[in-house]
Amino acid sequence: AKRFPKVNFAVIGGNRDESLPNVSGYDVKQAQIAYVVGAAAAMMSKSGAISYVGGLEIPPIVNTGTEFSNGAKSINPKIKVFLNYTGDFDDVAKSKEATLAAIAQGADIHYHILNLGLRGMEQAAKDKSTKIIGSYTDRCGTDPLYIGYSITGVGYLTEYAIEQSVAGTWKAGYKPFGLAMGPKASGIAICGATPEMKTKLEAIQKDILEGKIKVLEG
C-alpha cells in the first residue's frame, strides 16, 4: 500500500491498526459468531464435550476459540471444551492429531478456523463417527459429517469493497462487519435445527448485538 499510494486496498480480516490513507480494514469479527456456534454445539452434544482447532495461535484465532468455549458454557456450564492450536492452518496431520486427542477425551462435535488442515479434522471425525460444525458458508445437506455451519461472508466483504469502489464511496480505515452487517456477513446455519434451537440462537445473536453479551475482538 505504501508502494502504490494511488491504489486502494481492502484487507479482509483487517483490524483497528489499519491506518494508511489507502487501506481499509474489514473486520469479520469471527469471535462473535463463534460464541453462537459454541452455544449450538453445547445444545447438540450428546457427550458433554466439544472441541475447537485453530491454526496460528494469534489473538483473532485464540479469541474465536475462547468465545466458542464461552458460548458453550452459557448453555451448559459443565461442558468440557478442548481448544487446540496447530500452528498451521494447512497442516492436515496436526489437525487430525488434535481432533483425535479431543475425541479421546469425549468430544463429539468439533469447530475450526482452518484451511487445508480441515481435511485432517474431517478424517478424524469420519473415523470416529463424530460431527463438525464448519466455517465460512452454509452447505447443509451436502455432507452428513457436518451438522451446521458458521457463516463468515468473505465473499460478501469482497463484493462490498468492489461496490464501494465503483460507487466512489470507498473509505479508508477500520470497518467492523460481523453480526451487525446481517446474515450475509455473519450468521449460523444448523442443519435440521428445531424451532426452539433457532429461537435460542437468534436470541443470543440479538443479545450480542445489543451488548448484553460481551465478546472479545476477533
Phi, psi and chi 1 to 4 in degrees:
 res  aa     phi    psi   chi1   chi2   chi3   chi4
   1 ALA       -  -38.6      -      -      -      -
   2 LYS   -67.4  -34.1  -69.9 -178.8  179.1  179.4
   3 ARG   -72.2  -31.8 -175.7  177.0  176.5 -174.9
   4 PHE  -122.5   72.9  -59.4  100.4      -      -
   5 PRO   -65.2  -16.3   25.5  -35.7      -      -
   6 LYS   -91.6   -1.9  -65.5 -177.3  178.6 -179.9
   7 VAL  -103.4  133.6  177.6      -      -      -
   8 ASN   -89.9  139.6  -67.2  -28.1      -      -
   9 PHE  -122.0  135.1  -65.9   82.1      -      -
  10 ALA  -115.5  118.2      -      -      -      -
  11 VAL   -95.6  110.1  179.9      -      -      -
  12 ILE   -78.5  118.8  -51.6  -59.9      -      -
  13 GLY    94.4   20.0      -      -      -      -
  14 GLY   -73.2  177.4      -      -      -      -
  15 ASN  -142.4 -172.3   54.1   51.5      -      -
  16 ARG   -69.3  -10.0  -63.9 -178.4 -173.1  -84.4
  17 ASP   -82.2   -5.7  -65.0  -28.2      -      -
  18 GLU   -70.3  110.6  -49.7  -61.8  -14.8      -
  19 SER  -126.5   -3.8   58.5      -      -      -
  20 LEU   -71.4  147.6  -66.3  174.4      -      -
  21 PRO   -70.1   -9.9   25.0  -35.3      -      -
  22 ASN  -118.8   23.7   61.4  -29.7      -      -
  23 VAL  -129.6  129.3  176.0      -      -      -
  24 SER  -111.9  138.4   59.7      -      -      -
  25 GLY  -111.3  113.2      -      -      -      -
  26 TYR   -97.4  109.9  -65.2  165.2      -      -
  27 ASP   -87.1  115.4 -173.3   -8.0      -      -
  28 VAL   -75.1  -16.7  -61.8      -      -      -
  29 LYS    52.8   57.5  -59.9 -173.4   81.4   66.5
  30 GLN   -63.6  -27.6  -67.3  179.7  119.8      -
  31 ALA   -65.2  -31.1      -      -      -      -
  32 GLN   -59.7  -55.6  -77.8 -172.1  -18.6      -
  33 ILE   -71.3  -25.4 -159.7   60.3      -      -
  34 ALA   -63.3  -35.4      -      -      -      -
  35 TYR   -60.5  -44.0 -174.4  102.0      -      -
  36 VAL   -66.3  -41.0 -175.8      -      -      -
  37 VAL   -62.6  -41.8  172.4      -      -      -
  38 GLY   -59.8  -41.2      -      -      -      -
  39 ALA   -62.4  -44.3      -      -      -      -
  40 ALA   -62.9  -43.0      -      -      -      -
  41 ALA   -61.7  -40.8      -      -      -      -
  42 ALA   -64.7  -35.7      -      -      -      -
  43 MET   -65.3  -34.3  -67.7  178.0 -160.5      -
  44 MET   -96.8  -18.4  -65.5 -174.4  -70.3      -
  45 SER   -64.0  132.8  175.4      -      -      -
  46 LYS   -94.3  -21.0  -63.9  177.5 -179.1  178.1
  47 SER   -96.1  -15.2   66.2      -      -      -
  48 GLY    78.2   24.9      -      -      -      -
  49 ALA  -148.7  136.0      -      -      -      -
  50 ILE  -138.8  169.5   57.5  178.6      -      -
  51 SER  -143.9  160.6   76.5      -      -      -
  52 TYR  -137.0  134.4  165.6   83.9      -      -
  53 VAL  -123.5  122.7  178.8      -      -      -
  54 GLY  -112.7  166.9      -      -      -      -
  55 GLY   -85.3 -105.2      -      -      -      -
  56 LEU   -66.5  142.0  -64.9  177.9      -      -
  57 GLU   -87.4   69.6 -163.7  168.9   -8.5      -
  58 ILE  -115.0  159.9   55.6  177.8      -      -
  59 PRO   -48.5  -48.5  -32.4   37.9      -      -
  60 PRO   -61.9  -36.3  -22.0   33.8      -      -
  61 ILE   -76.7  -39.5  -52.9  -55.6      -      -
  62 VAL   -66.5  -42.9  172.5      -      -      -
  63 ASN   -63.0  -35.4  -70.8   -8.2      -      -
  64 THR   -62.3  -44.2  -62.9      -      -      -
  65 GLY   -63.8  -41.0      -      -      -      -
  66 THR   -61.7  -43.5  -61.8      -      -      -
  67 GLU   -73.7  -30.0  -67.3  -57.3  -13.3      -
  68 PHE   -57.3  -46.3  172.3   73.7      -      -
  69 SER   -65.4  -44.4  177.8      -      -      -
  70 ASN   -61.4  -42.1  -70.7  -18.6      -      -
  71 GLY   -62.4  -42.1      -      -      -      -
  72 ALA   -62.5  -44.0      -      -      -      -
  73 LYS   -73.4  -17.2  -69.7  178.9 -179.8  179.0
  74 SER   -69.6  -23.7   74.6      -      -      -
  75 ILE   -92.9  -45.1  -60.7  -61.8      -      -
  76 ASN  -136.4   95.6  176.5    6.3      -      -
  77 PRO   -57.6  -20.5  -23.8   34.9      -      -
  78 LYS   -95.3   -0.7  -65.2 -177.5  178.4 -179.8
  79 ILE   -64.8  144.6 -164.7  166.9      -      -
  80 LYS   -92.1  130.8  -65.0  178.8 -179.4  178.4
  81 VAL  -125.3  120.4 -175.8      -      -      -
  82 PHE  -104.9  119.4  -56.9  103.5      -      -
  83 LEU  -109.7  133.6  -52.7  177.7      -      -
  84 ASN  -142.0  142.7 -163.4  -65.0      -      -
  85 TYR  -126.1  120.8  -56.3   91.4      -      -
  86 THR   -84.6  -15.5   64.6      -      -      -
  87 GLY    84.3    3.3      -      -      -      -
  88 ASP  -159.7  120.4 -171.0  -31.2      -      -
  89 PHE   -68.2  -16.5  -67.3  107.6      -      -
  90 ASP  -113.5    1.0  -62.8  -47.4      -      -
  91 ASP   -81.7  103.8 -166.7  -47.7      -      -
  92 VAL   -64.7  -44.3  174.5      -      -      -
  93 ALA   -63.2  -43.5      -      -      -      -
  94 LYS   -67.5  -38.4  -73.5 -177.4  178.9  178.9
  95 SER   -66.0  -39.8  -61.7      -      -      -
  96 LYS   -64.8  -43.9 -177.7  175.3 -177.3  178.6
  97 GLU   -61.4  -43.9 -179.2 -178.5   -2.7      -
  98 ALA   -64.2  -40.8      -      -      -      -
  99 THR   -68.6  -42.3  -54.3      -      -      -
 100 LEU   -62.9  -37.1  -74.3  172.6      -      -
 101 ALA   -63.6  -39.8      -      -      -      -
 102 ALA   -68.7  -39.6      -      -      -      -
 103 ILE   -62.4  -39.1  -67.8  170.7      -      -
 104 ALA   -62.2  -23.7      -      -      -      -
 105 GLN   -98.6    9.0  -62.7  176.9   83.5      -
 106 GLY   109.8   -6.5      -      -      -      -
 107 ALA   -63.8  132.2      -      -      -      -
 108 ASP  -119.9   -4.3   61.3   -9.4      -      -
 109 ILE  -135.6  137.5  -63.6  175.9      -      -
 110 HIS  -128.1  145.3  -39.0  -70.8      -      -
 111 TYR  -127.3  164.9 -174.8   50.8      -      -
 112 HIS  -158.1  157.6   72.9   93.5      -      -
 113 ILE  -127.4   90.0  -61.0  -66.1      -      -
 114 LEU  -138.7  161.4  -63.5  167.1      -      -
 115 ASN  -106.7 -108.6  -66.0  -33.0      -      -
 116 LEU   -62.2  -27.6 -176.0   60.5      -      -
 117 GLY   -58.1  -20.1      -      -      -      -
 118 LEU   -57.1  -30.4  176.4   57.6      -      -
 119 ARG   -58.2  -35.6  -59.0  -72.4   85.3   82.4
 120 GLY   -67.9  -41.2      -      -      -      -
 121 MET   -62.2  -42.5  175.9  176.8  -78.8      -
 122 GLU   -61.3  -42.7  -70.8  175.3  -25.3      -
 123 GLN   -61.1  -45.1  -69.6  170.5   11.2      -
 124 ALA   -64.5  -45.9      -      -      -      -
 125 ALA   -64.3  -40.4      -      -      -      -
 126 LYS   -65.7  -43.2 -170.9  172.6 -177.2  178.4
 127 ASP   -63.4  -34.9  -70.6  -10.9      -      -
 128 LYS  -107.2    6.7  -60.9  -61.9 -177.8  178.1
 129 SER    59.1   42.9  -60.0      -      -      -
 130 THR  -108.6 -178.5   56.5      -      -      -
 131 LYS  -125.9  161.3  -61.2  -65.0 -178.1 -179.6
 132 ILE  -125.8  141.6  -61.5  172.7      -      -
 133 ILE  -103.0  115.9  -62.4  178.0      -      -
 134 GLY   -81.0  173.8      -      -      -      -
 135 SER  -117.0  157.1  -67.2      -      -      -
 136 TYR    89.6  -45.4  -52.6  120.2      -      -
 137 THR  -151.6  157.5 -171.2      -      -      -
 138 ASP   -86.6  114.4  175.6    5.8      -      -
 139 ARG  -127.2   33.0  -63.4 -168.4  -62.2  -86.3
 140 CYS   -54.6  135.6  -82.4      -      -      -
 141 GLY    94.5   -6.3      -      -      -      -
 142 THR   -96.5  -19.2   63.1      -      -      -
 143 ASP  -153.8  116.9 -172.9  -20.7      -      -
 144 PRO   -64.2  -13.6   22.7  -33.2      -      -
 145 LEU   -66.8  -26.1 -164.0   60.9      -      -
 146 TYR  -101.1  131.6  -73.5   82.6      -      -
 147 ILE  -107.5    0.7   56.0  172.9      -      -
 148 GLY   176.6  173.6      -      -      -      -
 149 TYR  -146.9  139.2  -63.0   89.5      -      -
 150 SER   -89.0  148.6   66.9      -      -      -
 151 ILE  -110.7  116.7  -62.3  164.1      -      -
 152 THR  -119.3  102.4  -55.0      -      -      -
 153 GLY   -76.1   67.6      -      -      -      -
 154 VAL   -59.2  -41.2  173.1      -      -      -
 155 GLY   -63.5  -40.2      -      -      -      -
 156 TYR   -63.6  -43.1  172.5   76.4      -      -
 157 LEU   -64.1  -39.3  -88.9   64.3      -      -
 158 THR   -64.2  -44.5  -56.8      -      -      -
 159 GLU   -61.4  -40.0 -175.3  179.0  -59.8      -
 160 TYR   -60.3  -45.8  178.5   90.3      -      -
 161 ALA   -61.3  -42.7      -      -      -      -
 162 ILE   -65.2  -45.4  -66.0  169.6      -      -
 163 GLU   -62.1  -41.6  -71.4  176.8  -10.1      -
 164 GLN   -64.9  -39.3  -66.0  -70.0  -59.0      -
 165 SER   -65.5  -45.8 -178.6      -      -      -
 166 VAL   -64.2  -38.5  170.6      -      -      -
 167 ALA   -78.4  -10.0      -      -      -      -
 168 GLY    77.8   19.2      -      -      -      -
 169 THR  -110.6    7.6   54.8      -      -      -
 170 TRP   -60.7  137.7 -179.3   91.3      -      -
 171 LYS  -129.8  143.6  -66.5 -179.5  180.0  179.4
 172 ALA   -76.3  165.2      -      -      -      -
 173 GLY   107.0 -176.8      -      -      -      -
 174 TYR   -83.2  136.0  171.0   78.4      -      -
 175 LYS  -137.5  117.0 -178.9  173.1  179.5   58.2
 176 PRO   -78.5  139.7   28.6  -33.2      -      -
 177 PHE  -110.3 -106.3  -81.5   75.4      -      -
 178 GLY    65.8 -155.5      -      -      -      -
 179 LEU   -60.9  -30.1  -66.5  171.2      -      -
 180 ALA   -64.1  -22.2      -      -      -      -
 181 MET   -94.4    7.0  -69.1  -63.9  -74.7      -
 182 GLY    94.8  173.7      -      -      -      -
 183 PRO   -65.5  -20.2   22.4  -33.6      -      -
 184 LYS   -72.8  -27.1  -72.7 -174.5  178.0 -179.8
 185 ALA   -89.4  -38.9      -      -      -      -
 186 SER  -159.9  133.7 -177.3      -      -      -
 187 GLY  -175.5 -172.1      -      -      -      -
 188 ILE  -142.2  142.2 -173.0  168.2      -      -
 189 ALA  -128.4  113.4      -      -      -      -
 190 ILE  -101.7  120.2  -61.7  -59.2      -      -
 191 CYS   -67.1  119.2  -47.8      -      -      -
 192 GLY    71.7   28.3      -      -      -      -
 193 ALA   -63.8  142.2      -      -      -      -
 194 THR   -74.9  158.5   64.8      -      -      -
 195 PRO   -56.4  -37.5  -27.4   36.0      -      -
 196 GLU   -64.5  -41.4  -67.7   78.3   12.2      -
 197 MET   -65.3  -43.8 -175.8 -178.5  -67.2      -
 198 LYS   -59.0  -44.9  -72.7 -178.1  179.2  178.8
 199 THR   -61.8  -43.9  -61.6      -      -      -
 200 LYS   -64.7  -44.7  179.4   62.4  176.2  176.8
 201 LEU   -67.6  -36.3  -64.9  177.4      -      -
 202 GLU   -64.8  -38.4  -73.0  169.6    0.1      -
 203 ALA   -65.8  -38.7      -      -      -      -
 204 ILE   -64.3  -45.3  -70.0  170.7      -      -
 205 GLN   -61.0  -40.4  -68.3  174.7   75.5      -
 206 LYS   -62.5  -42.3 -175.6  172.6 -177.7  -72.2
 207 ASP   -66.7  -34.3  -76.3  -11.6      -      -
 208 ILE   -65.3  -46.6  -68.4  172.7      -      -
 209 LEU   -62.2  -35.9  -74.7  171.6      -      -
 210 GLU   -85.6   -1.5  -67.3  178.9   -8.7      -
 211 GLY    81.9    6.3      -      -      -      -
 212 LYS   -72.5  -29.6  -65.8  177.0 -177.7  177.4
 213 ILE  -112.3  120.0  -64.7  174.2      -      -
 214 LYS   -93.5  130.1  -54.8  -69.6 -174.2 -177.7
 215 VAL  -122.5  159.5  -61.0      -      -      -
 216 LEU   -73.0  162.7  -64.4  168.3      -      -
 217 GLU   -68.9  154.7  -67.4  -71.0  -29.1      -
 218 GLY   128.4      -      -      -      -      -
